[in-house]
Amino acid sequence: MQSLNTVLRLACVIALCSCAINHIKDEKTVITLPATGPENARPMVISLVKGSQWWHKITPGPFVIYIYPQVVFWMEDAHGHFIKTLYVTGADGKFAKHATKKKMGAAFFRECFPVWSNQLEKAGLKLPGSTTPYSDAVTSATPQSSFAVATHIGQTNDSFIIYAEINKTGDYNDYYTEDRTGWIGQPSIVYSVMIDPIAKDQTYFLKPAGHGSTDKDTPVFREGFTNITTALEMVREISVVFDAPAK
């Protein structure tokens, strides 16, 4: 009887382990960030529509884990000076769900988002980490599908640029192999759009501008997409509207 119970318990463990650690969710998420700053701050909604390569699956042993991209949005002025981070995934210090974030802290964001990190640090600001978590005003858990971020910016008549940097770690291809890149895989993809000036009722679309690089002795931002494949299919569309509710 004891042997039978042992076999049954082992069978239950195998059955429980042979399943997904996380699950695919196709519902669009609306992330409403709390307003900060002046009461007359201008509402802005950034919407991201997932592409055909939004997630990929890894199977360590009997487990199935779906890997989703990390995303950051930020603003710069027309001269390339950093203004503010608008939104970044998983920067609130609750890193337990992502072992690499928890282990690496700020270094994770530096390698995952090299372009944003470089601009942020040039401006004298700190990357998120276990000792420097970001507030709910700019971060949330990583969305698992298409999503919209409702936030605010200050009133401005000046031109500015909105950037997005997106990176799905471990997204390897024939050139960006695990031996060559470690845990990164294909580099981050950078999107951008110039806002000049803000026009109400207009939708602005971010376009691919280049990619990030963590290689030493090379520019952090690189134009072109040589040897990049599925990373360009993570996202189908990124758009921005002002003075409109999130949908």
Secondary structure, DSSP 8 states (H G I E B T S, - for coil): -HHHHHHHHHHHHHHHHSSBSS----S-EEEE----S-TT-EEEEEEEEE-TTS-EEE--TT-BEEE--EEEEEEEETTS-EEEEEEEET-SS-GGG-HHHHHHTHHHHHHHSHHHHHHHHHTT-----TTS---TTTEES--SS-EEEEEEE----S-EEEEEEEE-TTB--SSS-HHHHTT-BS--EEEEEEESS--TT--EE-EEEEEE---TTS-SEE-S-TT--GGGGSEEEEEEEESS---
